[in-house]
């Protein structure tokens, strides 16, 4: 059969092939370039982002711009408020411009009182000076000035929002003024300095001296009681006004720790918290301290952390539970903490009770503050490594835990009951087995247990006893005080019947989580309940309703909110809510007068009177929260002998952070930077000073991630959970909360987390 087709003969070599179109080569070139670019991108991705820090400022001093302190100890006003002048005031801006004096004129006492309001632009504290260019009186009388100080415009009036005499008993030597500081202005030019005391006869033309304030009203007026030395008319020329800062001056060169992140508000609030705390850090002086028998001879001339710049200028140990941490994170001023702790321990009562402050000669009866002394002692020793202090005051700690509180435990429930006549940080009318007192006792017992174990085997009996008591007390709180209906702990009981009040408190529920009383399930339940029941514009209220009294369901204390936010950072799945509450609480204060400094408490009714402080150290918890949880650095044994770095980054809350946490020794602290890199994972650098012991570093992982430490793969996210890869120098483990943890020591550590599916 003939074939159906005949093979084609080969083409002669001299026959030309058809040319391919030009677009073919263009497409080939584009394909080549695309493949090359893809390979470059893949290489870049595979190499991680160890060198990718473009979103983090490259300037190592970029954080200096957030510091609020004045350049020096002499502080000048920022402006004279427009429209604030009343009566006859000539050249009212002369106080700022310095061109010509500002002149207040009052020809007759029937004329309107001339006055001007000076704004220092920020809360400050210290001794005021006025440079007078001259004055003219009425007859033999000198013209009088009234000085009224205020932290806010809302409470600025003819009288100060607070002055030292307000806390002094009327008729006592400490009660000098009725609400304003008075000046009898001399006729010749001179500089007047506001010192505590009187210009005439030790009882007329008097001033309280030091003030904490932002606004100052100066009025040409006099008190009837000061006649005939002063008169409410005349002419006064003022060249300038200034203040000599009495508190710690926290300029950039004094910072031993700092913080910066992608959220500029959070960064600024960190430094605002430090500034607030700096205003509270001052020398203990008899002339400007709380006048109600609070002069502590052992503290005179020493640095302390006062309750606030303007009011209750006495060191309270409960405040130190937050203010002390702010100190440790920011400046080398830990003496201001230990001086207070030691002084209060030196005044411990025979039954083990430690006074809260020197007020009323160390007799103010607060029930919770001895426990805060234990907690503050733990924080101080861990951050400073001051073992000499621990050795000296360990017996005081043991006496508090073993002698004072156990006799107050109800035998039928195993819970502590507050005796009559004692208050707490807010002087609340609580009764029965209050959750807050019991869980704070647990918290203190467990902190003391860690200190005892650090001291060695000779103290094992103490550690075992305290841990056992903490365990038993925790079980009792859970058995008796938990409200299953609300998913939170009751506050306490009401009335004589012993029934639990239908109210729950932020303090007890938060510290139940922080102190390990509440398990993970109850912790989540509590925090979800509190977010729904207590959320307010100005933060989370410290009670869920007003059942116990007053405005409790509308009042917020940043002091207690700090512990709630700690609980959120430490509870799986709650980090986002921690950031949300921080922004709501500190954002509310930062956006309102006086700005910058943080308040004793928030809430419309709570702040309706002028007595409350708008600059308070116990409200500076944003500082330790950001340093300890967002940056992630914490000591785990005294003096950072062991330490940890575990940043809580949130979902879309913060994309990068960097900063430094001080360690003992006065040199560099632990420095950390971390960054989320979209599509790549997470990168972090940790620099630990030589001389510190080993620590643990934990990094967030998602899915099957690969973790590299200094270029070495230490975790591959294996499905069996081992994560082991060949022979490694480091041991990495999954902690069960979305983190991989490994051990580290001094020097620099670079960590890169990528996704296994992409790597």
Buried (B, 14 or more C-beta within 10 A) or exposed (E): EEEEEEEEEEEEEEEEEEEEEEEEEEEEEEEEEEEEEEEEEEEEBEBBBBEBBEEBEEEEEBBBEBBBBBEEEEBBBEBBBEEBBBBBBBBBBBBBEEEEBBBBBBEEEEBEBBBBBBBBBBBBBBBBBBBBBBBBBBEEBBBBBBBBBBBBBBBBEEBBBBBBBBBBEEEEEBBBBBBBBBBBBBBEEEEBEBBBEBBBEEEBBBBBBBBBBBBBBBBBBBBEEBEEBBBBBBBBBBBBBBBBBBBBBBBBEBBBBBBBBBBEBBBBBBBBBBBBBBBBBBBBBBBBBBBBBBBBEBBEEBBBBBBBBBBBBBBBBBBBBBBBBBBBBBBBBBBBBBBBBBBBBBBBBEEBBBBBBBBBEBEBBBBBBBBBBBBBBBBBBBBBBBBEBBEEBBEBBBBBBBBBBEEBBEEEBBBBBBEEEBBBBBEBEBBBBBBBBBBBBBBBBBBBBBBBBBBEEEBEEBBEBBBEBBBEBBEBBBEBBBBEEBBBBBBBBBEEEEEBBBBBBBBBBBBBBBBBBBEEEBBBBBBBBBBEBBBBEBBBBBBBBBBBEBBBBBBBBBBBBBBBBBBBBBBEEBBBBBBBBBBBBBBBBBEBBBBBBBBBBBBEEBBEEBBBBBBBBBBBBBBBBBBBBBBBBBBBBBBBBBBBBBBBBBEEBBBBBBBBBBBBEEEBBBBBBBBBBEEBBBBBBBBBBEEBBEBBBBBBBEEBBBBBBBEEBBBBBEEEEEBBBEEBEBEBBBEEBBBBBBEBEBEEBBBBBBBBEEB
